[in-house]
Amino acid sequence: MDFSLSEEQTLFRDTVARFLSDSLPFDKRQAIVDTHPGYSADHWHTLAELGILGLPFSENTGGLGGSAFDTMVVMDQMGRALLTGPYVSTVLLSGAVLDRVGADGVEDIIGGARKVAFAYAERGAGYNLNDISLTANKNGDDYVLSGKKIAVLHADTADDLIILARTSGAQRDQEGLSLFMVPAGADGLSMTAYALQDGNRGADITFDGVRAKVLGDVDNAFGLVEEVADQASSALCAEASGIMWAIYDLTLEYIKTRSQFGTALGSFQALQHRMVDMYMMCQMAESMTYEAALAFDHDDPDARRRSVSAAKSLIGAYGRKVGQEGIQLHGGIGMTLEYSIGHYFKRLTMIDATFGDSAWHDARYARLMLTS
């Protein structure tokens, strides 16, 4: 199979890489994440102008009609640059939901004028998207939401929220889940926002009788949410792959130039072997990312689930090893906040914990293989 990029993909990759390299050197990135909202509004609008916000959406909604593979190319570059901001929450999650249910507002997301956060996680649910206790009860033409959500990415700068709620059934049933939209400042909604360890932001949200509009079919949202989560996971694998390559490149340059007792670290065979191991793990992660992205070109949901879980599992494990090796080979400087290597590792850790860590996807993959 040919994994080489097309001319258009190469041009898009180079454009994104050049923009991020010029506008987001590490010191500037750190200054941005240390202040609210943790990302640059100017950068967000430039992403819209470059078409990056519209990449995954169809041309009918004003997007570029890009594939999961195209998104992979962009996310790889975002990983290498350690870009923060609501791209995952607004575009890959909320925008994908709105696009699939045919709701209004996708055009505003593409243009950079609207940000939407997706509230799905609940305390005690682990990584199970069907473990939902927040309830939505019919009240006239609307529904009333009651319950709590946690770790809602970039909710404190969102204009609207999409909420996964239970409209029927028991707490862990896959049936009986529905999606709703509310303004971020709705009556009865309270939010506690905080900075995450990777420079992004999250929020815990309480819904106390919040009136909401339903999105899509009532009681039948699980399949859509699982597909959107898988596609976002595939994109996060690409971001992690880019981060792993950045760690490898930084570490290789460091041991080539750092000397001890008049000898370059890179001349020691033991360290050369460790760099080869890092290189092979980066190559494996990139290959699994390709497979996960290409799985969305086919109409086999089980094949998609298996490919995403295989990639997420391997990249979670290998990303941790590459990050640890990078920090160890840098020595003391690798532990400082002033140096980028630790910040790359923090982001890898957060990616592993999003939509299922390595162990969770191991178990999911095993279940899928047993039932296929």
Secondary structure, 3 states (H helix, E strand, C coil): CCCCCCHHHHHHHHHHHHHHHHHCCHHHHHHHHCCCCCCCHHHHHHHHHCCCCCCCCCHHHCCCCCCHHHHHHHHHHHHHHCCCCCHHHHHHHHHHHHHHHCCCCHHHHHCCCCCEEEECCCCCCCCCCCCCCCEEEEECCEEEEEEEECCCCCHHHCCEEEEEEECCCCCCCCCCEEEEEEECCCCCEEEEEEECCCCCEEEEEEEEEEEEEEECCCCECHHHHHHHHHHHHHHHHHHHHHHHHHHHHHHHHHHHHCEECCEEHHHCHHHHHHHHHHHHHHHHHHHHHHHHHHHHHCCCHHHHHHHHHHHHHHHHHHHHHHHHHHHHHHHHHHHCCCCCHHHHHHHHHHHHCCCCCHHHHHHHHHHHHHHC
